[in-house]
């Protein structure tokens, strides 16, 4: 049976630990490690929105 949004309890939830929401600044340069980080981030965005991108491409 599939649960619906209203079936989940939202009260009494533990907040996530502060380490999960920390933002760390990075200095990106013109080297292989920076390129790997940026390519990984770009590929994640593309894979998450692939259906939308294909719809736009074949519109």
C-alpha positions as CSV (number, residue, x, y, z in Angstrom):
1,X,0.0,0.0,0.0
2,X,1.3,3.4,-0.9
3,X,1.4,6.0,1.8
4,X,0.1,9.5,1.1
5,X,1.6,12.7,2.4
6,X,-1.2,13.1,5.0
7,X,-0.3,9.6,6.4
8,X,3.2,10.8,7.5
9,X,3.5,12.2,11.0
10,X,5.1,15.7,10.9
11,X,4.9,16.5,14.6
12,X,7.5,15.4,17.0
13,X,10.2,15.0,14.3
14,X,13.8,15.3,15.3
15,X,15.6,18.2,13.4
16,X,18.5,17.2,11.3
17,X,22.0,17.6,12.9
18,X,23.6,21.0,12.2
19,X,26.4,19.3,10.3
20,X,24.0,18.3,7.5
21,X,23.0,21.9,6.8
22,X,26.5,23.5,6.9
23,X,27.6,25.4,3.9
24,X,31.4,25.4,3.3
25,X,32.9,28.0,0.9
26,X,35.2,26.6,-1.8
27,X,37.8,28.3,-4.0
28,X,37.6,26.6,-7.4
29,X,40.6,26.9,-9.7
30,X,41.7,25.9,-13.1
31,X,42.8,22.4,-12.2
32,X,41.6,18.8,-12.5
33,X,40.1,18.5,-9.0
34,X,37.9,21.6,-9.5
35,X,36.8,20.4,-12.9
36,X,35.8,17.0,-11.4
37,X,33.8,18.7,-8.7
38,X,32.0,20.9,-11.2
39,X,31.3,18.1,-13.6
40,X,29.9,16.0,-10.8
41,X,27.5,18.8,-9.7
42,X,26.5,19.4,-13.3
43,X,25.8,15.7,-14.0
44,X,23.6,15.5,-10.8
45,X,21.5,18.5,-11.9
46,X,21.2,17.1,-15.4
47,X,20.1,13.6,-14.1
48,X,17.6,15.1,-11.8
49,X,15.9,17.2,-14.5
50,X,16.5,14.9,-17.5
51,X,12.8,14.5,-18.3
52,X,12.2,18.2,-18.4
53,X,15.3,18.8,-20.5
54,X,14.2,16.1,-23.0
55,X,10.7,17.7,-23.2
56,X,12.3,21.1,-24.0
57,X,14.7,19.6,-26.5
58,X,12.0,17.8,-28.5
59,X,9.3,20.5,-28.2
